[in-house]
Amino acid sequence: MAARDDAVMLEVDGHEVRVSHPDRIVFPQAGLTKLDLVRYYVAVADGALRGAGGRPMVLKRFVKGIDREPFFQKRVPENHPAFIDTATLHYARGTSAEEAVVRDAAGLAWVVNLGCLDLNPHPVRAEDLDHPDELRVDLDPMPGVDWSQIVDVAMVARDVLEDHGLVGWPKTSGSRGIHLLVRIAPRWEYPQVRLAAEALAREVERRAPGLASARWWKEERGESVFVDFNQNAKDRTVASAYSVRPLPDARVSTPLGWEEVRSRRPEEFTVPTVLERFAERGDAHAGLDDAVGSLEGLLALADELGPAERAPRGASRGEGSGRRVSSMPLIEVARTETRAEALDALERWTASHPDAAARLAPADVLVDGMRGSSSLWYRVRVNLQHVPEGERPGQEPLLADYDPWAGRG
């Protein structure tokens, strides 16, 4: 039924949910409105709640559209409805926030109305905030890596998990990579879960040299798939299953069966196609909660592998900043507020240094989204490893020098 201004009221799971500006176009290319997205999440709620339900969630709000940077809201709005639960998380840096906990389809509709496209839950349940029940394997391809290489690494990761008594459930990330979700008993704290994930990454790299990398520093990975173990650190979140990603085609992070991983492609899964798929076959991860495993095997592997190699450090505190010094010939080009500005700065640098730019491999260009206080900012760097030493441009003044913390205490 109609509500004030142009809002509509939907009845979802016995609750009334107000949807403001229902006809606002969110995905122009796909022709999807805000109300279309609300109805999408209600339709796939069984699967979306399997990934995000009952977990504290960071609200990633695209209030200015998919072509603008979102802002991250940890604290639940004060006027949240009664069907939204909350949980107070204490962060590693000493702060805390009361975050939203969604438990039903009405909660999904409510967060979408706030401007959330993807769902970003923590790997813990609201009832036990100190012991994750999910280990997350993020297979993140470097530039120049094709889908077949990502799949090969996913298969190796599946074997490593199985060899250590765990089951990996694959899904597309909704961008270029693959996520593997692993249900674990909530017995271990964050540092142990991260250590287990790091051991997994190192073993995948050992079994698939050149294809996979466990190196934390991006410039050292080459054209490989990074097995991102740090997604298991405290305070980190990833887009959960059935999340709609901010790409023009309204792409969806979609659960797959292992028999589909090699033959399907991320671009096949969009809001319309996932709605049809879900109606026909339901959730490919329906058995995920029944496959709870133990980290003992991976933690034993961590002991067997020994301490991971640490990155080289800079000068001692008495002689310099003490910050890490890369082993690669890196230069920084820009720091920007938006990705479009970052790409513009990169284009200007390329135009100024055409000979060096012509020698760069795809993985030598590093455009990284960095988490600021409440939003992303972007850092542009270039690895000159493939440029002869005598022809390498030096470090120049940044083409843009955005400070994401300017004006904040």
URMOUR-V109859 format. One record per backbone hydrogen bond with DSSP energy under -0.5 kcal/mol. NH is the residue of the N-H (numbers start at 1). CO is the residue of the C=O. If there is no record, write none. Layout:
nh=[NH & NH]
co=[CO & CO]
This chain:
nh=[3 & 7 & 8 & 9 & 10 & 10 & 12 & 12 & 15 & 17 & 17 & 19 & 20 & 22 & 22 & 24 & 26 & 26 & 27 & 28 & 30 & 31 & 32 & 34 & 35 & 37 & 38 & 39 & 40 & 41 & 42 & 43 & 44 & 45 & 47 & 48 & 49 & 50 & 51 & 52 & 53 & 54 & 55 & 57 & 58 & 59 & 60 & 61 & 61 & 62 & 62 & 63 & 65 & 66 & 68 & 71 & 72 & 73 & 73 & 74 & 76 & 80 & 84 & 85 & 85 & 87 & 89 & 89 & 91 & 91 & 94 & 97 & 99 & 99 & 100 & 101 & 102 & 108 & 109 & 110 & 111 & 112 & 113 & 114 & 115 & 116 & 117 & 120 & 122 & 125 & 126 & 128 & 131 & 132 & 133 & 134 & 135 & 137 & 138 & 138 & 139 & 139 & 140 & 140 & 141 & 142 & 145 & 149 & 150 & 151 & 152 & 153 & 154 & 155 & 156 & 157 & 158 & 159 & 160 & 161 & 162 & 163 & 164 & 164 & 165 & 166 & 169 & 170 & 171 & 172 & 173 & 178 & 179 & 180 & 181 & 182 & 184 & 185 & 187 & 188 & 190 & 192 & 193 & 194 & 195 & 196 & 197 & 198 & 199 & 200 & 201 & 202 & 203 & 204 & 205 & 206 & 207 & 208 & 209 & 210 & 211 & 212 & 213 & 218 & 220 & 221 & 224 & 225 & 226 & 226 & 227 & 227 & 228 & 228 & 229 & 231 & 232 & 233 & 236 & 238 & 240 & 242 & 243 & 244 & 245 & 247 & 250 & 252 & 253 & 254 & 256 & 260 & 261 & 261 & 264 & 268 & 269 & 270 & 271 & 274 & 275 & 276 & 277 & 278 & 279 & 280 & 281 & 282 & 282 & 286 & 288 & 290 & 291 & 293 & 299 & 300 & 301 & 302 & 303 & 304 & 305 & 306 & 319 & 320 & 326 & 330 & 331 & 333 & 334 & 335 & 336 & 342 & 343 & 344 & 345 & 346 & 347 & 348 & 349 & 350 & 351 & 352 & 353 & 357 & 358 & 359 & 359 & 360 & 364 & 365 & 366 & 366 & 367 & 368 & 368 & 370 & 370 & 372 & 372 & 376 & 377 & 378 & 379 & 380 & 381 & 381 & 382 & 383 & 384 & 384 & 387 & 388 & 391 & 392 & 399 & 402 & 404 & 406 & 408]
co=[7 & 4 & 19 & 1 & 8 & 17 & 10 & 15 & 12 & 10 & 15 & 8 & 18 & 6 & 19 & 21 & 24 & 32 & 32 & 26 & 248 & 27 & 27 & 24 & 22 & 33 & 34 & 35 & 36 & 37 & 38 & 39 & 40 & 42 & 44 & 44 & 45 & 46 & 47 & 48 & 49 & 102 & 52 & 100 & 120 & 73 & 58 & 59 & 71 & 60 & 115 & 61 & 62 & 26 & 65 & 61 & 374 & 59 & 71 & 72 & 98 & 77 & 81 & 83 & 101 & 99 & 87 & 97 & 89 & 95 & 91 & 89 & 87 & 97 & 57 & 85 & 55 & 104 & 105 & 106 & 107 & 108 & 109 & 110 & 112 & 111 & 60 & 58 & 56 & 128 & 54 & 125 & 128 & 130 & 123 & 123 & 182 & 180 & 136 & 228 & 137 & 178 & 138 & 226 & 139 & 224 & 142 & 146 & 146 & 147 & 148 & 149 & 150 & 151 & 152 & 153 & 154 & 155 & 156 & 157 & 158 & 159 & 160 & 161 & 162 & 161 & 181 & 168 & 179 & 254 & 177 & 139 & 171 & 137 & 169 & 135 & 133 & 293 & 185 & 185 & 130 & 189 & 189 & 190 & 191 & 192 & 193 & 194 & 195 & 196 & 197 & 198 & 199 & 200 & 201 & 202 & 203 & 204 & 206 & 212 & 208 & 208 & 225 & 216 & 217 & 218 & 222 & 211 & 140 & 224 & 213 & 225 & 138 & 226 & 227 & 228 & 229 & 230 & 233 & 121 & 119 & 253 & 240 & 117 & 251 & 245 & 247 & 269 & 243 & 252 & 170 & 257 & 257 & 258 & 260 & 265 & 266 & 268 & 250 & 270 & 271 & 272 & 273 & 274 & 275 & 276 & 277 & 277 & 278 & 283 & 285 & 287 & 288 & 183 & 295 & 296 & 297 & 298 & 299 & 300 & 301 & 302 & 316 & 316 & 324 & 328 & 382 & 380 & 380 & 400 & 378 & 338 & 339 & 340 & 341 & 342 & 343 & 344 & 345 & 346 & 347 & 348 & 349 & 353 & 354 & 355 & 356 & 357 & 361 & 362 & 364 & 381 & 365 & 366 & 379 & 368 & 377 & 370 & 375 & 70 & 370 & 336 & 368 & 334 & 366 & 379 & 331 & 364 & 329 & 382 & 384 & 386 & 388 & 389 & 333 & 335 & 402 & 403 & 405]
